[in-house]
Amino acid sequence: MTFRPLLAATAAASLFAASCLAAPAALAQSAALPAPAAEALAAIERAGRDSHSDALLVMRDGEVLLERHGDDEPGPIELMSATKSVVALGIGLLLADGQLDSLDAPVSTWYPEWRQGRKADITVRMLLDHTSGLQNTPNAGAEIYPAPDVVQLALAAELDSAPGEEFSYNNKATNLLAGIIHKASGKPMDEYLGARLFTPLGIEAGEWHHDSAGNPHAMAGLPLTARDAAKLGQLLLDDGRGPDGARLLPEGFVDALFTASARSERVGLLWWRAPAWERVTLRDDAAARLAAQGVDKDTITALESLAGRSFDSVLEALREALGEDYGLRYTNEVAARGLKRADLFDEARGPVVAYEANGYLGQYIVVVPEQRVVAVRQIRSREDEGTHPPDSDYARFSRDVVTLAQALPAVTPDP
């Protein structure tokens, strides 16, 4: 393996020696990190390695603090659902180009078949904050991937709730953004983002996943390297300005991305809001709610084991109860029956200090604005090998990045 942690602190050196890591021949940093920051960075490296990460990158204002990958750089890795957060930037580009008047423009602007009935009330913003109300199957493999045209699939979906009234994570609705970007810009979404976002940032994307009709998926399917994914995080740190200072995203759009949705404080516009801390406990009535929806007895018993305990995140709690395949079990046994996390868990959250794109298997782009930190974690799909290694999702990555950021010296403002 090749490790490139740029550390100089004595505490980090001893930790890394225990992990058989060697410092690079030339250190890019002249000042030593404080011991707490060095320890936090070493903890990220260890957890990244132990969770079989294929790419791990931590940067501060463009300077690499930690970079890890295999003997050969893995090349672009699919971002899975973190693709959604990149697509959100495409909506900002439409605003900047004058091809979209407002986030609150109705979807029927481009799809007149929605001008009648309740779908007339669905806006672009609702697609971005998961409040469209469109029917959705939690398991994308059951309905979306087999569909020959994911845009038409979304257009044909019925409503499960009134538009704008309820947060419900929705892959199907997100795919409609590909159609909107195409119609508004005159170019397929992948071509538009390539010209307006990737080229100015020096990003070389892999081949985006398309359906049979030629639509790139907006819910997932974009492969990027860790370095290129970090460029997107840096763009957000710089309020939408590229490395040459030219504005790519309109003024105020990054704030809009990160501002809490009216229906969920956990999400902005396809970017998740990460708190400084979180405490999760099982609701007293969780078992009754699960039973009422027909969840199988084994799953109920497993979740009941969480009673009286506290966890740092819902993912941590679900893994403890359901095992390494908790994502699949939760999707198929709980979410598929209409239950949401708020039906099962009480959550207390600290102040929001970071923002993240995340996806299946533990793909992450984390941005910590106050400390000017961008961190990326990637793992390639191993489904063709039959299974994924245990403990491979690194569910604590964002929390560990926040711990590191809070231990770093304060950013010195430019004179």
N, C-alpha and C positions, 0 to 999 in steps of 0.2 A: 504493500500500500504506500501511497505518497501522501505525506502530511505536510501542510505548510502553515502552521500556527505562528503568527508573528508576535511573539511574546518576549519580554525581557525581564520580567519580574522573577526574583529568586523563588518565590512561592510557586510560581507556575513551573519553573524548571524542575523542581523536585516532584511535582505532580506528574509532569510529562515523562520524567525518567521512569516512573513506576509504570507508565503505559508504553514504554519502549518507543517513544517518539523522539525525533531529533529535530533541533531547530534548523531552519534553512541557513544556507551559507551566508546570506546577507539579510540582516534585519532591516525592515523598512521603517521601524519606529526607533527614535532615539531616546524617548522618555519611557521609563518603566511604568507599567500599569500598577495601580494600587493592588495590594494583595487580594482584597475581596473580588476585584474585577478579574484578576488573573485566575483565581480559583473558579469563578463563575464561567469563564471562558473554557477552562480545562474541563469543567463539568459538561459543558455543551459538546466538546470534542468526544468525551468518553461516551456520553449518551448517544451521540450521532453514530459512533462506531458500533456500539452495542446493539443499536436498532437497525443495523445493516444499511445505513444511509449510503446512497451512491454519490451524493454531492452535498456538501455542507459549506456554507459561506457566511461569514459575519464581517460587515464593513461599517466603518464610521466615517461619514463624509467622503466616501470614495477610497478610503484607506483600508486595506485588508487587515483584519485582526485574526481571522482564522479561515483557512481554506483546506478542505479535505476531500479527496476522491480516491478512486482506485489507481492502480498502476497506470492505466490509460484514462484520460478524461472521458466521462461517459457520453459526451455529446448531448444534444437536446433530449430532455425527458418530458413526457407528457405531464402537464400541470393538473390534469384531472379537473376537479371543480374550481380550482384556482383560476382556470381559464375565464370563469365568469367575471372575475375582478378585472381582467385585462379588457374584456368586452365593454365593461363600464367606461373605460377610458375612451373607447371608440365613440360612445355617446357624447363625451366631452368634446371630442374632435368635431363632431357634427355641429355642436353649439358654436365652437370657434370658427367653423367654416360658414356659418350662417345657413346651414342646411337643416337645422332644427331650431325652432323658435323658443321652445321651453321644455323643461323636463315634464311639465304637466300637459303637454300636447297629447290629444287622444290618439290611440293606436289607429282609430278609424281614419285618421288623416291619410294613411297609406293603404289601409284595408277597408274600403267603403262598405264591404259586407257587414262590418260591425257598427254601422251608423244607426241601426235599429236595435231596440231592446237594451238589456242591461249592459251588454258588452260595449256599448257606446261610451260608458263611463270609465273604461279602463284606459289609463294613461301610461306613458313611457316610464314615469316614476314608479308606478305600481309594478311594472315588470322588473325594475331595478331593486325594489325593496321587498319583493315577494308578497305583495298584497293584492295581486290581480284578481284573486278569487277563482281562477281557472282550476278545473279538476286536474289532478296530477297523481301519477302512480309513483310511490317513493322509490321503487326499484327501477332505475332507468333501463336496465337490461330486459325488463319484461315488456316494455311498450315502446320506448323511444328508439333504442338502437335498431330494432327490426324495422322501424318505419321508413319507407322510401323517401318521405319528404317531411322533415321535422317541423318546418314552418307551417305547412298545411295541417299537420297533426295538432299544433297549438291553436291554430285558427278554428278548428272544428271542435275543440274541447268545450264541454259544458261548464257552467259555473257551479262551484261548490259553496261559494259564499258571495256576498255582495262585494263588488270591487271596492278596494280601499279599506275594508272593515276588519280584516283578519290577516295576521302574518302566517304564511305557510310556505315553507321552502319548496321551490317549484322549478324543477328542471325543464319541464315542458314549456312553461311560460317564458323562461329565459331564452330558449331557442328562437323565440319570435324576434328577439333583438337583432339576430342575423338578417332577417328579412327587412326590418326597418332600416338598418344601416345600408343595406343594398339599395333599397328604394330611394332613400334620402340622398345618398352619395352618388348613385349611379354605378357603383362598383360592388362586387362581392365583398363581404366583410373582411375576409382574409387579405384581399388585395388592398382594400382601403386602409386597414391598419398597417399593412406592410409599407405603403407609401407614406402615410401621415404620421406613423408612430415609430415603427421599427427602423426604417432607414435613417431618420434624424437621430435616433439613439444608438445607431450602430449595432442593432440587434439582427442576428441571423436565425430566424425561426425555423423549426422543422416543419414537416408537412402537416397541415391542419387536417383533422378528421372531417370528412364530408359525408353527407348522405347520398343516396343514389340520384337525387335530383340536383346535386351539386352544391347544396347549402353547407357551409361550414357550421359545425355545431357551436352554439354559444355556451352551452352548459359545461363543456369539457372539450378536450381534443387538441389543444395547442401545446406543442413541445418547445421548450426553451432550455438553454443551459442555465446553470446557477448564476453565472456572471451576467447573462442577459436579463434574467428575472430580476436581479438586483438593480439593474438600470431602471426598471420600472419603479422600484421602490425609491430610488434616488430622485426620479422625476417628481414623485409626490412630496418628498422632503423639500424639494426646490420649488414647490407651489406651481408645478406644471411647466417649469422652464427646462429646456434641454441643456446639455453640457455647454453649448455656445451662448447660453443666456436667452436664446429665442423662446418666446412663449408658445407652447404647443397646446396646452389646455387653457380654457378661458379663466380669467381671474375669478376667484371664489369657487371654482368647481371642485378643487380638492377638499375644501371645507364641506361642500355639499356631499361629497362621497363619504366623509367621515361622520357627518351629523346623524344622530340616531333617527331611525324611522319612527313615524308616529305610532306604529303598532308593535315595535320591539326595540328596546334599547340595545340589544345585542348586535344589531346590524345597521349599516348605513345604506349606501347604494352599491350592493354586491361586494362591499368590504365589511369585514367583521370587526367589531369594537372589543378590544381586549382590556380587561380591567387589571389594576395592580394586584388584586387578590380576589378570590372567589371561594365561597363556602357552600357546599351542596349537601343537602340531606334529603332522604326519602320522605315523601309525604305520608302522613298517618293513614290516609285513605287510598294510597296507591294500589294496594292489592285488590281492594274492592273495585276500583276503576278498571284495572286490568281484567278482572274476572267478568265484569259487566260487558266488556267488549270481546269476550271469547278468547282471550289470550290463553295459551296452553298452560297447564298446571306446572310443568317443569320450569318454564320461564318465570312464572309468578313466584315460585319458591326461590328461584335464584335471586330475583330482585328483592324479595323480602329479607334476604340475608344482609342487605344494606341498612336495615332499620337501626336507628340509634347511633349511626356512625356519620362522620363528616368527611367530605372529600374536597379536593382542590378544584375539581371540574366534573361535569357530567360524564365526559369521556372516561375519566379515571374511575368513576363509580360504575359505569356500565362494563368496563373491562373487568373490574373486580368481581362483578356479579355473573357476567355472561361469558367470560373467557376471551381468548384472543380473536375469535370470530364475532366479537360483540357487535360490530357494525352490521354484519349480515343478519344476525339474529334479531337485533333491535329493529332493523328495517322490515324484515319479513314477519316478525311476530307482534311488534308493537306499533310502529309507524303505519304499517299497512292497514291497521284497524282504526286509523283516525286519531290515535292518541298522540299527544305532543309532550315535550319534555316538561312543560309546566303542569301537566296532568299528573306527573309522577314525582317531581322534585321541587323542593323549595330552594331558591337560590338567593344568596346575598352576595353583592358585588361591590368592590371598591371603585375608586375613580378610574375612568378609562384613560390609559396611558399609551396604548399601542393599537395598531390596526393591522389586519392580516387578510391575506388571501389564503384559502386552504382547500385541500382536495383529498380525495380517496387515497388511502395508504399512508397519508402523512406528508403531503406536498404543502409547503409553506413559503409565503413571502411575508415577512413581518417588518413593519415600519414603526419605529419609536421616535416621533418627531422631536421631543424635547432634547433627547440625547443624540439626535442625528444618526441613528443606527438603522441599518437595513440588514436583515438576515434571511437566508434562503436554506431550506432543507428539501431534498428530493430523494425519491426512491423509485426505481423503475419497476414496472409491473413484471411479476414473475408468474403470471397465470399460465404461460406456456410451459412452465416447469411443474405445474400441478398444484403449487401452493406457495404461500408467502411465509418467510421465516417468522417464528413467534417474536413478539415484542418488537415488531418492525414499524409501528406507526409513529413513534416518538410523540405521543400526545401532549407531552409537557414542553414541547419546543418553544412555543410562544412565551410560556411562563418563564422558562429558563433565559430566554433572550431579554425579557423585561428585568429579571434579576441582574443580569450582566449590565444592562443599560443603566440601571439605578446605581450600580457600583462604580461606574466610570466617572472620571473627573468632569466637572461642568464644562459645557462648550463655551469657549471664549468667543464672544461676538467679534465680527470683523470691525476694524476701526472705521 
